[in-house]
Amino acid sequence: MKYSLESKTVRPGLAAYSFYRSDRHPMNRPAPPLKRHRSVSAAFLGKLVQRLIIMAIVVVAIMIGYRTATSPSTNNADTPLITTSPTNSAKSDAPVVAPSQAIEQSNPCEAYATAKYIMVSISKRHLWACQAHKQAYDSPIITGYELFDATKTPTGTYKIYGKHTNVTLKGSDQLGSWNDPVHYWMPFLNNKYGEYGFHDATWRPGNPFGAVDPDTKDASHGCVELPLSTAAWIYGWAAIGTSVTIES
């Protein structure tokens, strides 16, 4: 008697599937084991993913190696070393400037709140015109001969008390006498030696402003001498009563 597959009850076994007749009599021949077949497309995708992962690892490794080779921290001969330690830096003739001095040099008007103020430094041979904490103008200057009291540019704080144009300055001291026409004259002090003020000095050859040592006889008779352009600017900017501070 032959049995069809529909007349059998299929049950799972330990290693494979076996089936029996519906009347519980075992068959003489066991059913062949079922094989699981992996999908071809799934296998292909798995290999493709593995290859992509390997390629990504290789690319990342190459990029890391390139960045390491081109990093600025690499001590190449053509790469300058930057250090904030004065003991490790190259020897320089430039003086080390304290923070307060650096602020003073960058903005010498910072400490003054006056609307208009003129600062003169004899040692620096320079003038600054300040306006409400800000520097409005600066210029090299020539100050007086330091050997005699009458020819020194007097230090202190004064006020401009006059403004004149096209006048002739006359006088005498230990250096001799003078009779000099000037375009601009702005006096700020009158003492026992005479008047001191700002004026141009067009009779000087070349451009000596900022370069004349006050310890030499090339210095002024005590006034603050200015380039013509500076004298014209100060004359137009500074009103009578403008404060003037002269420092050594």
Buried (B, 14 or more C-beta within 10 A) or exposed (E): EEEEEEEBEEEEEEEEEBBEEEEEEEEEEEEEEEEEEEEEEEEEEEEEEEEEEEEEEEEEEEEEEEEEEEEEEEEEEEEEEEEEEEEEEEEEEEEEEEEEEEEBEEBBBEEBEBEBBBBBBBEBBBBBBBBEEEBBBBBBBBBBBBBBBBBBBBEEEBEBBEBBEEEEBEBEBEBEEBEBEBBBBBBBBEEEBBBBBBBBBBEBEEEBBBEBEBEEEEBBBBBBBBBEEBBBBBBEBBEEEBBBBBEE
